[in-house]
Amino acid sequence: MSLPASQHITGFIAYLKYEKRYSNHTILAYQGDLEAFQEYIVHMYQLSQPGEAGYQVVRSWLATLREKGVTARSINRKISTLKSFFKYLQKTGQVTENPMPKIASLKNKKRLPTFIKENDLETLKTTLTIASEDWKSLNANLFIQLFYATGMRRAELISLKERDIDFGRKQIKIIGKGNKERILPIDDPMLLLLKDYIALKRKTFSEQIEEVLVTEKGKKLYPKYVYLLVRAYLSNISTLDKKSPHVLRHSFATHLLNHGAEINAIKELLGHTSLAATQVYTHTTIEKLKEEYKKSHPKA
């Protein structure tokens, strides 16, 4: 049974929401981590507030997570949450000592981005265009085309508004992580798809909302709806374990790099704050070069 959030957590979440203006997805992740930590310290150490925990208590929680088989990646995210949390508590005078400088992140095994082959995506796009008869298949077509054409995130697609599309300049405005804005170019076929979709939406539904994309009931999209629809259609062309919207984002970046796009340009398109986050795609390209070398070189 989960415990009610402490005063420390409630204040921190309000800070993330109203001052830092983090996305709902990020806020929920932070809140979930902190409530799990609170539940642990209440039951194991009888501490009523997470801010009372020292570094030994934090280490104990992290060790428990490792024993349960939680991945290094997930644990590092929780460490990041606690670092932000205690920094906030110290800044606001709610604690005098911060235990987190004594906590080191775990070594994370690097994972190459999962992506779908270009010819498989082209096959799917052709199939979707032909089969776009009902609203669900129409949505699947537009979701997949937009993800692959722009590399946008799922939350960015859901929040895309009609006013964000500039048909004259052939571009769309995206509000990304941390409320950061970026402009993405789109080609004529994508513009036409969007224009036709918006016209049909206005004709079909009496109640109109500002978001471009809607469910078959004319309501705002939600994350699970987008995930399940994209996964269902990607399952027709891919045997990959991962078939999420994010795989299309990875495919967008990987294919651009394979065709000679500059890494800094891809960084801007993806909305990454650090080049290090984008450089993971260079490893994918190197793997492809190794494959080509083995296939083509007489002494490979």
Backbone bond lengths (Angstrom), bond angles and torsions (degrees), N, CA, C in turn:
res aa  C-N    CA-C-N  psi(-1)  N-CA   C-N-CA  omega(-1)  CA-C   N-CA-C  phi
1 M - - - 1.463 - - 1.523 109.69 -
2 S 1.323 117.79 125.92 1.455 120.94 -176.31 1.524 110.41 -77.66
3 L 1.327 114.84 150.59 1.460 121.08 -179.09 1.518 110.30 -93.96
4 P 1.340 118.19 154.66 1.456 119.53 174.56 1.525 110.22 -65.03
5 A 1.316 117.26 147.06 1.460 120.94 -177.97 1.524 110.63 -62.81
6 S 1.324 116.79 142.12 1.453 121.42 178.69 1.522 110.30 -73.66
7 Q 1.343 115.53 168.80 1.461 120.31 177.31 1.521 110.77 -61.32
8 H 1.333 116.06 -38.06 1.461 120.21 179.29 1.530 110.64 -60.13
9 I 1.331 115.52 -46.83 1.472 119.72 -178.21 1.519 110.67 -66.50
10 T 1.323 117.13 -43.92 1.463 121.48 -178.41 1.523 110.90 -58.84
11 G 1.326 116.83 -44.06 1.466 121.02 179.27 1.516 111.92 -65.47
12 F 1.326 116.20 -40.36 1.469 121.10 -179.40 1.522 111.08 -66.17
13 I 1.328 117.01 -42.60 1.461 121.04 -179.80 1.535 110.27 -64.44
14 A 1.324 116.71 -39.36 1.472 120.79 177.12 1.533 110.03 -63.23
15 Y 1.314 116.41 -38.56 1.478 122.40 177.81 1.536 110.47 -62.41
16 L 1.338 116.67 -45.31 1.471 120.84 178.97 1.524 111.39 -63.27
17 K 1.319 115.28 -38.28 1.469 120.81 -175.22 1.527 112.49 -75.47
18 Y 1.321 116.60 -47.74 1.465 119.86 -170.19 1.530 114.37 -97.72
19 E 1.336 117.07 -27.36 1.464 118.72 179.99 1.534 111.75 -101.16
20 K 1.314 116.63 -48.14 1.468 119.99 179.33 1.526 112.12 -81.02
21 R 1.334 116.41 -21.11 1.460 123.45 178.39 1.535 111.80 56.28
22 Y 1.332 115.66 45.63 1.461 120.71 176.77 1.526 109.72 -72.48
23 S 1.315 115.71 159.55 1.464 120.57 179.08 1.529 109.78 -70.60
24 N 1.338 116.07 158.68 1.468 120.84 178.29 1.520 111.28 -58.99
25 H 1.333 116.09 -38.49 1.468 121.69 -179.77 1.529 110.43 -60.32
26 T 1.336 117.09 -46.35 1.466 121.64 -179.40 1.525 110.60 -67.08
27 I 1.316 116.62 -42.26 1.468 121.25 -179.77 1.527 111.01 -61.45
28 L 1.332 116.70 -43.20 1.467 120.46 178.98 1.528 111.49 -63.23
29 A 1.346 115.73 -37.22 1.470 119.78 178.62 1.535 110.30 -65.04
30 Y 1.330 116.97 -45.82 1.467 121.46 177.96 1.536 110.29 -60.51
31 Q 1.321 115.20 -46.50 1.462 119.94 -177.09 1.531 111.30 -63.05
32 G 1.326 116.39 -42.28 1.463 120.91 179.02 1.522 111.85 -61.79
33 D 1.335 116.72 -42.78 1.464 121.27 178.38 1.522 111.12 -62.05
34 L 1.333 116.07 -46.04 1.460 120.52 -176.28 1.531 112.27 -69.48
35 E 1.309 117.05 -37.11 1.468 119.71 178.75 1.526 110.73 -69.22
36 A 1.342 116.62 -35.82 1.475 119.82 176.38 1.531 109.94 -65.66
37 F 1.328 115.90 -40.29 1.472 120.67 178.06 1.525 110.29 -64.96
38 Q 1.330 116.71 -42.84 1.464 121.06 178.96 1.534 110.95 -60.91
39 E 1.334 115.66 -44.73 1.470 119.86 -179.04 1.523 110.48 -60.44
40 Y 1.333 116.30 -39.12 1.466 121.23 179.62 1.530 111.19 -64.63
41 I 1.345 117.17 -48.49 1.468 119.09 -174.84 1.533 112.33 -71.48
42 V 1.336 116.79 -27.07 1.466 119.66 176.53 1.524 109.98 -67.84
43 H 1.339 116.23 -47.20 1.467 120.45 -175.78 1.529 113.02 -76.77
44 M 1.326 116.90 -34.08 1.467 119.82 -175.61 1.525 113.40 -92.63
45 Y 1.332 116.93 -31.70 1.468 119.59 -173.81 1.535 113.75 -126.18
46 Q 1.339 116.59 0.48 1.469 121.66 -179.19 1.531 112.60 55.52
47 L 1.314 116.78 36.24 1.466 122.15 176.07 1.527 108.09 -94.54
48 S 1.316 116.85 132.92 1.469 119.47 -175.65 1.524 113.06 -87.12
49 Q 1.346 117.85 -22.95 1.459 121.38 -178.05 1.529 110.10 -127.41
50 P 1.331 118.53 135.04 1.469 120.77 177.89 1.527 112.62 -57.00
51 G 1.334 116.42 -29.70 1.464 120.42 -179.82 1.516 113.58 -65.43
52 E 1.340 118.06 -13.39 1.468 122.38 179.73 1.524 112.10 -83.60
53 A 1.321 117.10 -9.51 1.469 121.04 -173.52 1.526 111.80 -77.97
54 G 1.328 116.30 135.53 1.458 121.99 173.29 1.517 110.68 -91.93
55 Y 1.337 116.43 179.27 1.468 119.43 -175.76 1.533 111.91 -66.57
56 Q 1.362 117.88 -29.38 1.469 118.89 178.50 1.527 110.78 -65.02
57 V 1.333 116.06 -37.33 1.467 120.82 178.94 1.532 109.84 -67.41
58 V 1.324 115.74 -42.45 1.473 119.89 178.64 1.523 109.72 -61.51
59 R 1.326 116.82 -46.02 1.472 120.70 179.73 1.521 111.35 -61.21
60 S 1.323 115.81 -39.18 1.460 120.95 179.16 1.533 110.71 -61.10
61 W 1.335 116.67 -43.43 1.476 121.01 178.59 1.524 111.20 -63.02
62 L 1.329 115.68 -44.82 1.464 120.27 -178.91 1.533 110.64 -64.65
63 A 1.329 116.72 -38.36 1.475 120.74 177.94 1.527 110.40 -64.31
64 T 1.324 116.67 -38.90 1.471 121.35 177.81 1.526 110.51 -62.44
65 L 1.325 115.69 -40.49 1.473 120.06 178.65 1.526 110.79 -63.97
66 R 1.333 116.65 -41.34 1.476 120.46 178.38 1.520 110.67 -61.15
67 E 1.334 116.00 -42.38 1.470 121.02 -179.88 1.528 111.68 -62.92
68 K 1.332 115.76 -29.58 1.466 120.86 179.08 1.532 112.64 -82.03
69 G 1.346 116.28 -3.21 1.463 119.99 177.54 1.519 114.85 88.63
70 V 1.338 116.76 13.84 1.474 119.70 176.55 1.519 108.57 -66.92
71 T 1.327 116.96 136.69 1.467 121.20 -175.25 1.525 111.70 -68.94
72 A 1.336 115.24 158.00 1.470 121.10 177.35 1.520 110.42 -60.53
73 R 1.313 117.07 -36.91 1.466 121.70 179.78 1.535 111.03 -61.03
74 S 1.342 116.12 -45.63 1.464 120.63 -179.80 1.534 111.50 -68.18
75 I 1.320 115.78 -39.53 1.466 119.49 178.95 1.527 110.47 -65.14
76 N 1.324 117.08 -40.65 1.459 120.45 178.52 1.524 111.69 -62.95
77 R 1.334 115.71 -33.57 1.470 118.34 176.51 1.527 109.98 -65.56
78 K 1.331 116.55 -39.61 1.463 120.71 179.54 1.536 110.55 -67.76
79 I 1.326 116.50 -36.46 1.467 120.58 175.44 1.530 109.88 -62.47
80 S 1.316 115.65 -43.08 1.468 121.03 178.24 1.534 110.77 -61.19
81 T 1.342 115.79 -41.52 1.471 120.78 177.15 1.523 110.55 -59.48
82 L 1.336 116.29 -48.60 1.469 120.18 -178.40 1.530 111.82 -65.40
83 K 1.324 117.36 -35.18 1.469 120.38 177.96 1.525 110.62 -62.60
84 S 1.333 115.96 -45.71 1.471 120.10 178.29 1.519 110.77 -64.32
85 F 1.336 115.62 -40.45 1.466 122.14 -177.38 1.533 111.17 -63.65
86 F 1.339 116.96 -50.64 1.462 119.87 -177.73 1.529 112.08 -70.62
87 K 1.308 116.38 -30.42 1.472 119.98 175.38 1.533 109.83 -63.13
88 Y 1.343 115.37 -41.18 1.465 121.06 177.47 1.530 110.59 -64.80
89 L 1.343 116.96 -45.04 1.473 121.03 -179.62 1.527 111.40 -61.94
90 Q 1.335 116.06 -37.98 1.465 120.20 179.17 1.535 110.65 -70.04
91 K 1.320 114.77 -41.78 1.468 120.80 -179.73 1.524 111.56 -62.83
92 T 1.335 116.84 -36.84 1.463 121.50 -177.78 1.535 112.28 -91.24
93 G 1.326 117.00 5.27 1.464 121.04 175.72 1.507 114.96 75.93
94 Q 1.347 117.32 18.38 1.464 120.14 -178.30 1.531 112.09 -87.27
95 V 1.326 116.94 -19.53 1.467 121.35 172.83 1.526 108.28 -137.21
96 T 1.318 116.02 153.88 1.473 119.74 178.09 1.529 111.20 -99.28
97 E 1.332 116.33 -28.04 1.469 119.94 -178.90 1.517 110.62 -119.12
98 N 1.326 114.60 137.50 1.463 121.64 178.69 1.527 108.23 -105.96
99 P 1.336 118.95 117.00 1.474 120.57 -177.37 1.531 114.00 -77.65
100 M 1.325 118.10 -13.13 1.461 120.62 -167.72 1.534 116.03 -72.65
101 P 1.352 120.42 -27.44 1.471 117.80 176.96 1.530 113.74 -59.20
102 K 1.326 116.41 -20.82 1.475 120.28 179.17 1.539 112.27 -88.80
103 I 1.330 115.98 -0.92 1.468 120.60 -178.50 1.522 109.67 -104.72
104 A 1.329 116.39 119.24 1.466 120.91 -179.71 1.528 110.23 -96.99
105 S 1.319 115.95 144.46 1.466 121.16 176.03 1.524 109.81 -69.68
106 L 1.317 116.23 153.57 1.465 121.20 178.94 1.519 110.51 -82.21
107 K 1.301 115.55 153.84 1.466 119.01 175.70 1.512 108.71 -70.11
108 N 1.319 114.06 127.65 1.458 120.17 -174.88 1.520 109.88 -102.17
109 K 1.310 115.81 126.53 1.466 119.59 176.73 1.522 108.74 -70.44
110 K 1.339 115.81 123.70 1.460 119.58 -177.52 1.524 110.89 -69.65
111 R 1.319 114.69 132.05 1.465 119.88 177.67 1.517 109.03 -115.78
112 L 1.315 115.41 130.29 1.462 118.52 176.99 1.521 109.62 -73.75
113 P 1.322 116.68 143.29 1.471 119.53 178.96 1.529 111.37 -60.96
114 T 1.316 116.14 138.75 1.462 121.86 175.27 1.517 108.53 -83.62
115 F 1.332 116.58 132.49 1.463 119.11 178.65 1.523 110.31 -141.35
116 I 1.315 114.92 162.19 1.464 121.70 -178.89 1.527 109.40 -103.43
117 K 1.323 116.78 142.86 1.469 121.17 -178.88 1.525 110.76 -64.15
118 E 1.329 114.37 147.15 1.466 120.41 -176.56 1.533 112.74 -58.69
119 N 1.326 116.69 -44.22 1.475 118.30 -177.26 1.533 112.03 -67.48
120 D 1.344 116.39 -31.13 1.475 119.39 176.41 1.524 110.98 -67.40
121 L 1.324 116.01 -39.49 1.467 119.74 178.68 1.525 111.53 -68.01
122 E 1.318 116.50 -38.09 1.472 120.10 178.27 1.528 110.65 -63.91
123 T 1.329 116.33 -39.75 1.466 121.05 176.69 1.520 111.01 -61.52
124 L 1.334 115.85 -44.57 1.459 120.75 -179.84 1.525 110.92 -64.52
125 K 1.312 117.63 -43.34 1.470 121.42 -179.27 1.528 110.81 -61.13
126 T 1.334 116.47 -40.03 1.466 120.60 177.96 1.522 110.63 -64.37
127 T 1.331 116.05 -44.33 1.471 121.24 178.95 1.523 111.44 -61.62
128 L 1.324 116.21 -43.98 1.463 121.30 -178.67 1.529 111.84 -65.06
129 T 1.304 116.64 -40.35 1.466 120.79 -179.74 1.520 111.09 -62.07
130 I 1.319 115.66 -39.73 1.469 120.97 -179.41 1.527 110.86 -72.07
131 A 1.358 115.75 -36.89 1.466 120.25 -171.90 1.528 114.83 -93.17
132 S 1.335 118.31 8.11 1.471 120.88 -175.62 1.524 111.67 -78.57
133 E 1.338 116.17 72.35 1.467 120.96 -177.57 1.528 112.20 -103.86
134 D 1.340 117.42 -44.35 1.462 119.92 177.68 1.527 108.91 -98.44
135 W 1.344 115.92 170.46 1.464 119.95 -174.00 1.531 112.54 -64.44
136 K 1.331 116.98 -34.96 1.463 120.01 -178.38 1.530 111.38 -66.96
137 S 1.343 117.02 -44.19 1.466 119.12 178.60 1.532 110.76 -70.61
138 L 1.336 116.15 -30.90 1.462 120.55 175.12 1.528 109.84 -63.24
139 N 1.335 115.61 -42.76 1.466 120.52 176.85 1.522 111.65 -63.73
140 A 1.316 116.15 -45.31 1.466 120.11 -179.67 1.525 110.21 -57.68
141 N 1.326 115.76 -42.96 1.462 120.90 179.52 1.533 110.71 -60.04
142 L 1.330 115.87 -48.63 1.461 119.40 -176.35 1.529 112.00 -71.16
143 F 1.333 117.07 -39.43 1.468 119.63 178.07 1.533 110.38 -57.60
144 I 1.325 115.32 -53.82 1.458 120.60 -174.18 1.528 111.00 -65.05
145 Q 1.328 116.11 -41.94 1.470 119.41 179.04 1.527 111.24 -64.21
146 L 1.341 116.77 -42.39 1.467 120.16 -179.02 1.531 112.09 -68.33
147 F 1.326 116.85 -44.33 1.464 119.83 178.30 1.527 110.47 -58.23
148 Y 1.321 115.67 -45.75 1.461 119.26 -175.78 1.533 112.20 -76.36
149 A 1.320 117.90 -30.43 1.467 121.00 -178.78 1.524 112.69 -78.10
150 T 1.350 117.17 -24.81 1.459 119.82 -173.31 1.526 114.75 -122.60
151 G 1.331 117.62 -22.40 1.463 119.71 -175.96 1.509 113.23 74.69
152 M 1.325 118.01 15.56 1.466 120.17 -178.74 1.522 111.69 -69.45
153 R 1.313 115.50 159.64 1.456 122.09 177.60 1.536 109.97 -83.71
154 R 1.340 115.72 163.95 1.464 120.52 179.98 1.531 111.26 -59.84
155 A 1.334 117.43 -45.96 1.471 120.43 -179.82 1.524 111.09 -62.10
156 E 1.315 116.48 -33.51 1.471 120.89 179.69 1.523 111.16 -70.21
157 L 1.316 116.24 -37.69 1.470 120.48 177.17 1.526 110.39 -65.73
158 I 1.325 116.54 -44.14 1.463 121.26 -178.09 1.531 111.11 -61.97
159 S 1.330 116.81 -38.25 1.475 120.49 -175.72 1.535 113.41 -90.91
160 L 1.342 118.02 0.57 1.467 120.98 -179.79 1.532 110.70 -62.07
161 K 1.328 116.75 125.45 1.463 121.74 -176.91 1.530 110.91 -108.64
162 E 1.322 115.03 157.56 1.464 119.91 -178.62 1.524 111.34 -57.40
163 R 1.328 117.04 -38.55 1.466 120.28 -178.25 1.537 112.42 -69.33
164 D 1.362 116.68 -12.90 1.465 120.41 179.64 1.532 112.64 -80.62
165 I 1.323 116.67 -9.88 1.475 120.46 -179.31 1.525 109.49 -96.71
166 D 1.322 115.78 122.33 1.465 121.46 176.12 1.532 107.50 -106.86
167 F 1.333 115.43 96.82 1.465 120.04 -176.08 1.525 111.62 -67.48
168 G 1.327 116.84 -31.85 1.462 120.52 -179.41 1.514 112.51 -68.51
169 R 1.349 115.68 -44.04 1.477 120.00 -178.76 1.529 112.55 -88.46
170 K 1.322 116.91 -5.06 1.466 122.51 179.82 1.531 111.13 59.51
171 Q 1.332 115.05 54.14 1.455 119.60 -179.45 1.532 110.50 -152.57
172 I 1.324 114.49 160.10 1.463 119.37 176.23 1.522 109.13 -128.43
173 K 1.318 114.98 148.49 1.464 121.01 178.24 1.520 108.38 -98.20
174 I 1.318 115.54 130.32 1.462 121.79 -179.58 1.522 109.15 -114.94
175 I 1.329 116.55 134.40 1.463 121.38 172.13 1.525 106.72 -102.09
176 G 1.320 115.62 108.17 1.458 120.26 -172.93 1.513 113.68 -98.65
177 K 1.329 115.92 -156.56 1.464 121.88 -178.54 1.521 110.11 -61.26
178 G 1.333 115.25 143.06 1.457 119.83 -179.25 1.515 112.98 66.00
179 N 1.341 116.20 21.12 1.469 122.04 178.58 1.527 112.15 64.10
180 K 1.341 116.64 23.89 1.466 120.25 -179.52 1.524 110.21 -83.86
181 E 1.317 114.15 138.99 1.465 120.52 -175.63 1.528 110.54 -101.00
182 R 1.333 116.04 139.83 1.459 119.94 172.19 1.531 109.13 -142.50
183 I 1.314 115.77 155.50 1.461 121.94 -178.88 1.523 109.06 -109.54
184 L 1.331 116.75 130.46 1.460 121.51 -179.45 1.525 110.54 -118.41
185 P 1.331 117.19 135.15 1.467 119.65 176.69 1.527 110.77 -77.09
186 I 1.332 117.33 147.62 1.466 121.20 173.54 1.522 108.81 -135.43
187 D 1.329 116.14 148.55 1.462 119.95 -175.93 1.534 111.71 -88.24
188 D 1.328 115.77 175.00 1.466 121.44 -175.78 1.531 113.33 -60.67
189 P 1.349 120.11 -45.21 1.475 119.22 178.32 1.532 112.65 -58.50
190 M 1.350 116.81 -39.31 1.462 120.11 179.38 1.524 110.78 -68.08
191 L 1.337 116.81 -39.49 1.468 121.36 177.13 1.523 111.21 -60.90
192 L 1.325 115.68 -42.59 1.462 120.73 -179.70 1.525 111.05 -64.92
193 L 1.350 116.53 -41.06 1.469 121.00 176.95 1.529 110.67 -59.13
194 L 1.322 115.46 -45.77 1.469 120.38 -179.39 1.530 111.85 -65.31
195 K 1.330 115.50 -42.18 1.466 120.59 -179.29 1.530 110.59 -63.21
196 D 1.331 116.55 -44.76 1.469 121.03 179.61 1.530 111.29 -65.62
197 Y 1.343 116.21 -39.03 1.468 121.16 -179.40 1.527 110.01 -64.14
198 I 1.320 117.11 -47.23 1.467 121.45 -179.03 1.530 110.81 -62.71
199 A 1.333 116.68 -41.07 1.468 120.60 178.77 1.526 111.00 -63.02
200 L 1.332 116.65 -42.05 1.465 121.40 179.59 1.524 110.96 -68.50
201 K 1.328 116.20 -38.15 1.473 120.79 178.41 1.530 110.44 -61.38
202 R 1.307 116.13 -44.79 1.474 120.20 -179.32 1.530 111.54 -66.48
203 K 1.316 115.70 -31.99 1.465 120.32 -179.69 1.526 111.74 -77.92
204 T 1.330 116.42 -33.67 1.469 121.43 -173.15 1.526 113.87 -82.47
205 F 1.329 117.24 -39.37 1.460 120.34 -171.53 1.530 111.52 -111.49
206 S 1.320 115.96 133.63 1.472 120.57 -179.79 1.521 110.73 -73.05
207 E 1.357 115.88 -38.47 1.470 120.03 178.19 1.521 109.07 -91.45
208 Q 1.324 116.65 121.66 1.457 120.83 -177.38 1.524 110.69 -105.86
209 I 1.338 115.79 141.43 1.467 120.54 175.32 1.525 108.52 -119.70
210 E 1.332 116.14 161.57 1.465 120.22 -173.33 1.527 113.09 -75.01
211 E 1.335 117.72 -21.68 1.469 120.05 178.30 1.528 110.58 -68.86
212 V 1.310 116.24 145.18 1.471 121.17 -178.50 1.520 110.49 -67.32
213 L 1.314 116.66 -49.29 1.462 121.37 -171.04 1.522 111.49 -99.97
214 V 1.320 115.47 137.91 1.466 121.11 -177.29 1.529 110.49 -135.23
215 T 1.321 115.99 164.59 1.460 120.91 174.17 1.530 109.32 -75.13
216 E 1.330 116.86 176.91 1.468 120.05 178.90 1.525 112.87 -67.50
217 K 1.352 116.07 -8.25 1.471 120.53 175.32 1.529 111.76 -99.46
218 G 1.331 116.01 4.52 1.453 119.79 179.13 1.513 114.18 80.14
219 K 1.342 117.27 13.08 1.464 121.81 -177.98 1.532 110.49 -98.34
220 K 1.327 114.91 165.73 1.463 120.54 179.43 1.526 110.76 -62.47
221 L 1.321 116.38 142.17 1.460 121.40 178.05 1.522 110.76 -65.83
222 Y 1.337 116.25 157.58 1.453 121.95 172.75 1.531 107.77 -132.17
223 P 1.336 117.81 154.53 1.470 120.99 -171.13 1.526 115.66 -51.88
224 K 1.338 117.55 -44.75 1.471 119.60 -176.39 1.526 111.65 -65.87
225 Y 1.340 117.11 -35.36 1.469 121.08 178.43 1.533 109.49 -59.39
226 V 1.335 115.99 -48.08 1.469 120.76 -178.71 1.523 110.37 -64.81
227 Y 1.334 116.41 -45.57 1.469 121.16 -177.76 1.525 111.45 -59.92
228 L 1.331 116.99 -50.04 1.467 120.67 -175.60 1.524 112.06 -66.23
229 L 1.335 116.50 -37.66 1.462 119.55 -179.03 1.530 111.16 -68.32
230 V 1.330 116.06 -44.84 1.471 120.17 178.83 1.522 110.20 -64.93
231 R 1.321 117.07 -43.83 1.463 121.17 -179.75 1.527 111.30 -59.44
232 A 1.324 116.69 -42.32 1.464 120.86 -178.69 1.523 111.37 -59.90
233 Y 1.323 116.81 -42.00 1.465 119.86 -177.62 1.529 112.32 -78.91
234 L 1.332 117.37 -34.65 1.466 119.49 177.23 1.526 111.10 -67.50
235 S 1.332 116.87 -27.09 1.469 120.79 178.69 1.528 111.85 -63.13
236 N 1.327 116.46 -22.39 1.464 120.01 179.91 1.530 113.28 -74.97
237 I 1.345 116.12 -19.13 1.474 118.49 -175.57 1.519 113.63 -122.87
238 S 1.336 117.18 -7.91 1.460 118.72 -172.91 1.521 111.89 -134.39
239 T 1.335 115.39 143.95 1.468 121.49 175.34 1.535 110.21 -104.12
240 L 1.333 116.76 8.74 1.455 121.05 178.62 1.528 110.34 -62.71
241 D 1.328 115.76 149.22 1.467 119.71 176.25 1.521 110.31 -65.13
242 K 1.325 115.20 -39.70 1.461 120.03 -179.45 1.527 110.15 -93.86
243 K 1.319 115.17 128.36 1.470 119.99 178.62 1.531 109.46 -137.38
244 S 1.310 115.87 41.11 1.459 121.29 -175.92 1.523 111.16 -91.76
245 P 1.340 118.16 169.22 1.465 120.58 173.58 1.527 112.55 -55.20
246 H 1.337 117.01 -30.82 1.465 120.15 -178.21 1.530 111.89 -65.96
247 V 1.337 116.72 -26.86 1.469 120.36 176.72 1.524 109.85 -63.54
248 L 1.329 116.81 -34.50 1.470 120.35 177.51 1.521 110.59 -69.32
249 R 1.310 117.34 -35.20 1.469 121.60 175.04 1.528 110.09 -63.55
250 H 1.350 116.01 -44.07 1.464 120.13 176.25 1.533 110.86 -62.22
251 S 1.321 116.44 -40.17 1.468 120.64 -179.15 1.523 110.46 -64.54
252 F 1.318 116.75 -42.71 1.459 123.12 177.45 1.534 110.34 -54.33
253 A 1.345 116.02 -51.80 1.465 120.87 -176.95 1.531 112.08 -67.91
254 T 1.326 116.10 -43.01 1.465 120.53 -178.14 1.527 111.44 -64.12
255 H 1.333 116.16 -44.61 1.463 119.70 -178.75 1.530 111.79 -67.60
256 L 1.325 117.12 -36.20 1.466 120.18 175.62 1.528 110.46 -61.22
257 L 1.322 115.24 -46.01 1.468 120.19 -179.33 1.526 111.01 -64.43
258 N 1.327 116.35 -40.56 1.468 120.73 179.04 1.531 112.27 -62.84
259 H 1.339 115.69 -26.84 1.462 120.17 -179.81 1.528 112.64 -96.07
260 G 1.320 116.48 13.02 1.461 120.25 171.24 1.516 116.96 96.38
261 A 1.333 119.01 9.76 1.467 120.54 179.11 1.526 110.42 -67.65
262 E 1.328 116.53 145.87 1.463 121.75 178.24 1.533 110.17 -70.14
263 I 1.315 115.88 141.19 1.462 120.75 -178.09 1.527 112.08 -61.42
264 N 1.343 117.35 -36.14 1.469 120.22 179.49 1.527 111.88 -67.32
265 A 1.342 116.05 -34.65 1.469 120.20 177.69 1.529 109.86 -66.25
266 I 1.334 116.32 -41.39 1.468 121.13 179.09 1.533 109.78 -64.68
267 K 1.323 116.20 -39.47 1.476 121.29 176.95 1.530 110.54 -56.15
268 E 1.321 116.81 -46.30 1.471 120.64 -179.20 1.532 111.08 -66.47
269 L 1.324 116.38 -41.18 1.469 120.25 -179.63 1.527 111.53 -63.93
270 L 1.314 116.50 -37.82 1.469 120.76 -178.78 1.527 112.35 -79.70
271 G 1.327 116.56 -17.76 1.457 119.44 -178.55 1.512 112.90 78.34
272 H 1.350 116.98 26.78 1.459 120.72 176.91 1.529 109.47 -76.53
273 T 1.324 117.12 141.42 1.463 120.55 177.09 1.526 111.00 -84.87
274 S 1.323 116.08 -24.42 1.463 120.79 -178.15 1.521 110.65 -123.09
275 L 1.326 115.45 141.16 1.464 119.89 178.14 1.524 111.05 -65.99
276 A 1.330 116.96 -27.58 1.470 121.25 179.97 1.517 111.40 -59.17
277 A 1.345 116.79 -34.87 1.469 120.83 179.75 1.519 111.18 -67.28
278 T 1.325 116.76 -29.98 1.468 121.17 -178.04 1.521 111.42 -85.75
279 Q 1.330 116.84 -27.84 1.466 120.50 -174.00 1.519 113.35 -65.96
280 V 1.330 117.73 -14.37 1.463 120.30 176.73 1.524 110.64 -58.95
281 Y 1.333 117.57 -28.15 1.468 120.80 -179.78 1.522 112.37 -71.33
282 T 1.328 117.75 -22.56 1.466 119.62 177.65 1.517 110.17 -67.71
283 H 1.332 117.17 -30.95 1.466 120.34 177.85 1.527 110.04 -65.17
284 T 1.340 115.41 -38.38 1.461 119.58 178.15 1.516 110.19 -62.06
285 T 1.321 116.78 -42.63 1.460 121.27 -179.96 1.522 111.01 -65.55
286 I 1.332 116.97 -39.86 1.469 120.72 178.07 1.524 110.52 -61.89
287 E 1.346 116.40 -40.56 1.467 119.93 177.25 1.526 110.67 -60.76
288 K 1.338 115.95 -39.40 1.463 120.07 178.71 1.528 110.57 -65.72
289 L 1.336 116.92 -40.54 1.467 121.05 178.97 1.539 111.18 -63.01
290 K 1.328 115.10 -38.65 1.469 119.45 178.00 1.529 110.59 -62.69
291 E 1.329 115.77 -41.47 1.463 120.55 178.75 1.529 110.77 -62.07
292 E 1.338 115.32 -46.48 1.469 120.37 -179.95 1.538 110.89 -63.09
293 Y 1.327 115.01 -38.31 1.471 120.08 179.45 1.539 109.54 -62.39
294 K 1.341 114.93 -47.41 1.466 119.28 -179.13 1.520 112.36 -61.85
295 K 1.349 115.60 -37.16 1.463 120.19 -178.54 1.522 112.01 -74.23
296 S 1.345 116.00 -33.17 1.470 119.31 -168.15 1.517 115.10 -105.45
297 H 1.323 118.03 -30.03 1.464 119.01 -172.64 1.536 110.15 -79.77
298 P 1.319 117.27 131.56 1.484 120.35 -176.83 1.529 113.47 -62.73
299 K 1.329 117.75 -25.38 1.476 119.82 -177.93 1.522 111.74 -108.14
300 A 1.302 116.47 12.17 1.482 118.80 -178.52 1.521 110.94 -71.68
